[in-house]
Amino acid sequence: MEIVGYKKHVAAAGESFYSVAFAYYNNEFMADKLMKENESLVKTIVFKGGEELKIPVYDDIESTETLAPWRQ
């Protein structure tokens, strides 16, 4: 799974890394990938709104690294 680009996301009030990960990847467990790219916001539990997040775009989301163990 390689990063092939980035998107910009402006957080809405009440969003979290987990909800943003679910919105972009349909998988809240990808939140750690978002946190890695947005280290300055890592201590934020719930966004106030207006925070700009860098969203990595991956060449292949469905990989052994991201699949649940029972789907591998």
KEDO-845104 format. One record per residue (C-alpha): x, y, z. Coordinates in steps of 0.1 Angstrom, whole numbers. Layout:
<nodes>
NODE     xx     yy     zz
NODE      X      Y      Z
...
</nodes>
This chain:
<nodes>
NODE     xx     yy     zz
NODE      0      0      0
NODE     17     32    -12
NODE      7     68    -10
NODE      0     81    -45
NODE    -12    116    -36
NODE    -30    137    -10
NODE    -64    154     -6
NODE    -72    182     17
NODE   -101    179     42
NODE   -115    207     64
NODE   -128    191     95
NODE   -163    198    107
NODE   -171    204    143
NODE   -175    170    160
NODE   -154    150    136
NODE   -125    128    148
NODE    -97    110    131
NODE   -118     79    132
NODE   -149     95    115
NODE   -127    111     88
NODE   -109     77     82
NODE   -143     60     78
NODE   -155     87     54
NODE   -125     84     32
NODE   -115     48     35
NODE   -147     31     48
NODE   -125     19     76
NODE   -121     37    109
NODE    -89     16    116
NODE    -71     37     90
NODE    -72     66    115
NODE    -35     59    124
NODE    -25     67     88
NODE    -43    101     91
NODE    -26    108    124
NODE      8    100    110
NODE      2    126     82
NODE    -12    152    106
NODE     11    150    136
NODE      3    185    148
NODE    -33    175    155
NODE    -27    141    171
NODE    -37    153    206
NODE    -71    164    192
NODE    -99    140    202
NODE   -128    158    186
NODE   -122    186    160
NODE   -137    220    167
NODE   -142    227    130
NODE   -119    243    104
NODE    -88    222    110
NODE    -71    213     77
NODE    -62    176     74
NODE    -39    161     49
NODE    -55    129     36
NODE    -32    104     20
NODE    -45     86    -11
NODE    -34     50    -14
NODE    -29     29    -45
NODE    -46     -1    -28
NODE    -66      1      4
NODE    -75    -36      5
NODE    -43    -51     15
NODE    -31    -76     42
NODE    -20    -45     62
NODE    -55    -30     63
NODE    -78    -61     61
NODE    -93    -75     93
NODE    -77   -109    102
NODE   -108   -129     92
NODE   -107   -113     57
NODE    -71   -121     50
</nodes>
